[in-house]
Amino acid sequence: MKIPKIIEIKKTKEKGKGLFASEDIKKETVIFHFEGKIGNDAETNPESLQINEDKFLESTMLFDDNLNHSCDPNCYIDWDKLNLVALKDIKKGEELTFNYCTSDWDDANLLEDCSFECKCGSKNCIGKMKGFRYLTFEQKKKIEKYLSPFLKKKFNQNK
């Protein structure tokens, strides 16, 4: 998987490396397609993307591993096509982020604890990123539109 020309990898202040817009990106632009093989928790790595209860899209160990979380993201995942899409207009030099809670059910109780202190700096920051399971009902409702199909199902069962 080759890095798309509209993004570049750069060092962030507090989160290691990140993906940044190398040019202005318009809302609803497809930025890249996620690739990898499907496996269960035991077969994948911490950078994998959860797509079902125990199914993960294994990380390719390429540029997409540098896509960081934000509680106020500028991208989302189109779950039908597994594309990263611009949620709003993104300016050149801005970091690309998505909300990990739209894909991850429980980062604290996987084979390896993948929870972390969020450093997004947004006013609605959740603090510790542990997964969708740990959000309040109001926080879950706010991101409902962007949830993976399996998280939508879980959310609707518990309404």
C-alpha positions in Angstrom: 0.0 0.0 0.0 1.5 3.3 -1.1 1.0 6.5 0.8 -1.5 8.7 -1.1 0.0 12.0 -2.3 -2.5 14.1 -0.3 -1.1 12.9 3.0 2.3 12.8 4.7 3.7 11.3 7.9 5.1 13.8 10.4 6.1 13.8 14.0 3.4 15.2 16.4 4.1 17.1 19.6 2.8 14.4 22.0 1.5 11.4 20.0 4.5 10.2 18.1 3.9 10.2 14.3 0.7 11.2 12.6 -0.8 11.6 9.2 -1.1 15.2 7.9 -2.8 16.7 4.9 -0.1 17.7 2.3 -2.8 19.8 0.5 -6.3 21.1 1.3 -8.8 18.2 1.4 -12.5 18.8 0.8 -15.2 17.3 3.0 -16.3 13.8 1.8 -13.0 13.2 -0.1 -11.9 9.6 0.1 -8.3 9.8 1.6 -7.3 6.1 1.4 -8.7 2.6 1.6 -7.8 0.3 4.5 -6.1 -2.9 3.6 -5.0 -6.0 5.5 -6.2 -9.5 6.3 -8.9 -10.3 8.7 -8.0 -12.1 11.9 -9.2 -12.5 15.5 -7.6 -10.7 18.5 -5.0 -13.4 19.0 -3.9 -13.2 15.4 -3.6 -9.4 15.1 -1.5 -6.6 16.5 -2.5 -3.5 18.6 -2.7 -1.3 15.5 -5.4 -3.4 13.9 -8.9 -2.0 13.1 -11.8 -3.8 14.9 -14.5 -4.6 12.5 -16.6 -7.1 14.5 -16.8 -8.7 17.9 -13.7 -10.7 17.5 -12.6 -9.8 13.9 -9.9 -7.3 13.2 -8.4 -5.9 10.0 -4.8 -6.6 10.7 -2.5 -3.6 10.4 -0.4 -3.5 7.3 2.4 -1.9 9.3 2.5 0.8 6.7 1.5 4.5 6.7 -2.0 3.9 8.0 -0.7 2.9 11.4 0.1 6.6 12.0 -3.6 7.6 11.9 -4.2 9.0 15.4 -7.4 9.2 17.5 -9.2 12.4 18.3 -12.4 13.0 20.3 -13.1 15.7 17.7 -11.9 14.0 14.5 -11.8 15.4 11.0 -12.2 12.0 9.3 -14.4 9.0 9.6 -14.5 5.4 8.2 -16.9 4.5 5.5 -17.6 1.0 6.8 -19.2 -0.3 3.5 -16.0 0.3 1.6 -13.4 0.6 4.4 -12.3 4.0 3.3 -11.0 6.9 5.4 -13.2 9.9 4.4 -12.8 13.6 5.3 -15.6 14.5 7.8 -15.0 18.2 7.1 -12.8 20.4 5.0 -9.2 19.8 6.1 -6.5 22.5 5.7 -3.0 21.7 4.4 -0.8 20.8 7.4 -3.7 19.7 9.6 -3.4 16.2 11.2 -5.8 13.6 10.0 -7.7 11.8 12.8 -10.7 9.6 13.5 -12.5 8.6 16.6 -11.3 5.2 17.7 -14.5 4.7 19.6 -16.4 4.3 16.3 -14.6 1.0 15.8 -13.2 -0.2 19.1 -15.5 -1.9 21.6 -13.2 -2.5 24.5 -9.5 -1.6 24.2 -8.8 -2.3 27.8 -9.7 -6.0 27.7 -8.1 -7.4 24.6 -5.2 -9.9 24.8 -3.1 -6.7 25.1 -4.4 -3.6 26.9 -4.6 -1.0 24.1 -6.2 1.8 26.1 -4.3 5.1 26.4 -4.5 8.6 27.7 -6.0 10.7 25.0 -3.9 13.8 24.0 -6.2 15.2 21.3 -6.7 18.5 23.3 -10.4 18.9 22.2 -12.8 20.5 24.6 -14.9 17.3 24.6 -11.9 14.9 25.2 -12.9 11.7 26.9 -9.6 11.5 28.8 -8.7 7.8 28.7 -9.4 6.1 25.4 -10.7 2.6 26.4 -13.3 2.0 23.6 -17.0 2.5 22.9 -18.1 0.3 25.7 -16.9 2.9 28.3 -18.6 5.9 26.8 -21.7 7.5 28.4 -25.0 7.2 26.5 -24.7 10.8 25.4 -21.2 10.3 24.1 -22.3 7.2 22.2 -25.3 9.0 20.7 -23.1 11.8 19.5 -21.0 9.4 17.3 -23.7 7.0 16.4 -23.8 8.0 12.7 -20.1 6.9 12.3 -20.2 3.6 14.2 -19.1 0.3 12.6 -22.0 -2.0 11.9 -21.3 -4.2 14.9 -21.1 -1.2 17.3 -24.4 0.1 15.9 -25.9 -3.2 16.7 -24.6 -3.2 20.2 -25.8 0.4 20.7 -29.3 -0.3 19.4 -29.6 -3.4 21.6 -28.9 -1.3 24.7 -31.0 1.8 24.0 
